[in-house]
Amino acid sequence: MKSLPDLVIDTNERGPLCDAIERGADRNGISVARHNLPVGDYLLGDKACVEAKRQRSLSSNSILNPTKAPADMAPTLSKEYPQMM
């Protein structure tokens, strides 16, 4: 696998949280790139994949509609990022 930046942000990720993360990364000298990620919203190097959820979204996805629970991303996560498993 080729070298990743310190932080990769999904190209579809927008909003105040994303803006704050980008500003914080810039202030701290953290390299950032935007790529279309197959799963997750943020990759922290090759160590972690983060799916950002608002509290309302998390509740509705995992409690009211368990077929869209974050745990359902695990098979895709392990396929796309085996080094994190």
C-alpha positions in Angstrom: 0.0 0.0 0.0 1.3 3.4 -0.9 2.0 6.0 1.8 -1.1 7.8 3.0 -1.3 11.4 4.3 -1.8 11.7 8.1 -5.5 12.4 7.5 -7.7 11.5 4.6 -11.2 13.1 4.4 -14.0 11.7 2.2 -14.8 14.0 -0.7 -18.5 14.0 0.4 -17.8 15.1 3.9 -18.9 18.7 4.5 -20.0 21.0 7.3 -18.7 22.6 10.5 -17.1 19.4 11.9 -15.2 18.8 8.8 -14.1 22.5 8.6 -12.9 22.4 12.2 -11.0 19.2 11.6 -9.2 20.6 8.6 -8.3 23.9 10.4 -7.0 21.9 13.4 -5.0 19.7 11.2 -3.5 22.7 9.3 -2.6 24.4 12.6 -0.9 21.3 13.9 1.1 20.5 10.7 -1.0 17.4 9.9 -1.1 16.5 6.2 -4.6 16.3 4.8 -5.9 14.9 1.5 -9.4 14.4 0.2 -10.3 11.1 -1.5 -13.5 9.2 -2.2 -13.5 6.7 0.6 -15.4 3.4 0.1 -16.3 3.4 3.9 -16.0 5.9 6.6 -15.6 9.7 6.6 -12.0 10.0 7.9 -8.9 7.8 7.7 -6.2 8.5 10.3 -3.2 7.3 8.4 -3.4 3.5 8.2 -4.5 3.2 11.8 -8.1 4.1 12.1 -11.3 4.7 10.1 -13.9 7.1 11.5 -17.5 7.4 10.6 -18.8 10.8 11.8 -22.4 10.8 13.0 -24.6 13.4 14.6 -26.4 12.1 17.6 -29.8 12.2 15.9 -28.4 10.3 12.9 -26.7 7.7 15.0 -29.9 7.1 17.0 -32.1 6.8 13.9 -29.6 4.6 12.0 -28.8 2.2 14.8 -31.9 2.0 16.9 -34.8 2.7 14.6 -33.2 1.1 11.6 -30.8 -1.6 12.7 -30.0 -2.5 9.1 -28.0 0.8 8.8 -26.1 0.4 12.1 -22.4 1.5 12.0 -21.5 -2.2 12.8 -22.9 -3.1 9.4 -19.9 -1.3 7.9 -17.4 -3.9 9.4 -17.3 -6.3 6.4 -16.6 -3.4 4.1 -14.1 -1.9 6.5 -12.2 -5.2 6.8 -12.2 -5.6 3.0 -11.0 -2.1 2.2 -8.7 -1.5 5.1 -7.4 -4.9 6.2 -4.3 -3.4 8.0 -6.7 -1.8 10.5 -8.3 -5.1 11.6 
